[in-house]
């Protein structure tokens, strides 16, 4: 399914344009989260990117890798 709605990165407005925001002219992205699957093959890579400060890093919480959980 193709998502039609986009959200401006700069001003936060929603639009149906695919290329840029009609108000401020900056980049637009799909505002919907990715689909969840319990059989996610790439969770290890996303967790590694998040811990190293990669794209999508929230900067708040620190997560431990699965094998090193301290109790």
One Martini backbone bead per residue (centre of mass of N, CA, C, O) as a GRO file, in nm:
protein
   71
    1UNK     BB    1   0.097   0.036   0.022
    2UNK     BB    2   0.044   0.373  -0.045
    3UNK     BB    3   0.144   0.665   0.086
    4UNK     BB    4   0.013   1.000   0.075
    5UNK     BB    5   0.103   1.120   0.326
    6UNK     BB    6   0.282   1.413   0.441
    7UNK     BB    7   0.562   1.555   0.634
    8UNK     BB    8   0.713   1.821   0.747
    9UNK     BB    9   1.025   1.881   0.883
   10UNK     BB   10   1.008   2.189   0.958
   11UNK     BB   11   0.677   2.270   1.017
   12UNK     BB   12   0.465   2.003   1.038
   13UNK     BB   13   0.303   1.978   0.789
   14UNK     BB   14   0.048   1.854   0.593
   15UNK     BB   15   0.060   1.657   0.280
   16UNK     BB   16   0.033   1.538  -0.074
   17UNK     BB   17   0.303   1.595  -0.147
   18UNK     BB   18   0.614   1.439  -0.260
   19UNK     BB   19   0.860   1.662  -0.258
   20UNK     BB   20   0.734   1.930  -0.105
   21UNK     BB   21   0.657   2.199   0.070
   22UNK     BB   22   0.415   2.449   0.012
   23UNK     BB   23   0.514   2.658   0.234
   24UNK     BB   24   0.856   2.616   0.280
   25UNK     BB   25   1.014   2.387   0.082
   26UNK     BB   26   1.075   2.137   0.226
   27UNK     BB   27   1.103   1.836   0.334
   28UNK     BB   28   0.931   1.520   0.302
   29UNK     BB   29   0.756   1.269   0.501
   30UNK     BB   30   0.656   0.980   0.631
   31UNK     BB   31   0.445   0.952   0.927
   32UNK     BB   32   0.453   0.652   0.930
   33UNK     BB   33   0.511   0.371   1.070
   34UNK     BB   34   0.637   0.085   1.066
   35UNK     BB   35   0.580  -0.225   1.046
   36UNK     BB   36   0.498  -0.489   1.255
   37UNK     BB   37   0.716  -0.771   1.342
   38UNK     BB   38   0.801  -1.057   1.522
   39UNK     BB   39   0.995  -1.138   1.254
   40UNK     BB   40   1.244  -0.948   1.283
   41UNK     BB   41   1.556  -0.925   1.107
   42UNK     BB   42   1.659  -0.599   1.185
   43UNK     BB   43   1.688  -0.528   1.493
   44UNK     BB   44   1.996  -0.539   1.535
   45UNK     BB   45   2.067  -0.297   1.344
   46UNK     BB   46   1.893  -0.078   1.481
   47UNK     BB   47   2.022  -0.100   1.762
   48UNK     BB   48   2.310  -0.033   1.673
   49UNK     BB   49   2.242   0.248   1.555
   50UNK     BB   50   2.126   0.367   1.817
   51UNK     BB   51   2.382   0.325   2.001
   52UNK     BB   52   2.575   0.495   1.787
   53UNK     BB   53   2.398   0.749   1.674
   54UNK     BB   54   2.216   0.719   1.451
   55UNK     BB   55   1.953   0.706   1.279
   56UNK     BB   56   1.690   0.771   1.507
   57UNK     BB   57   1.805   0.905   1.750
   58UNK     BB   58   1.688   1.006   2.067
   59UNK     BB   59   1.914   1.035   2.318
   60UNK     BB   60   1.805   0.910   2.586
   61UNK     BB   61   1.814   0.611   2.598
   62UNK     BB   62   1.977   0.313   2.721
   63UNK     BB   63   2.064   0.023   2.553
   64UNK     BB   64   2.097  -0.316   2.576
   65UNK     BB   65   2.207  -0.580   2.466
   66UNK     BB   66   2.074  -0.889   2.480
   67UNK     BB   67   2.335  -1.043   2.620
   68UNK     BB   68   2.390  -0.772   2.840
   69UNK     BB   69   2.185  -0.798   3.064
   70UNK     BB   70   2.129  -0.646   3.364
   71UNK     BB   71   2.008  -0.765   3.710
   0.00000   0.00000   0.00000
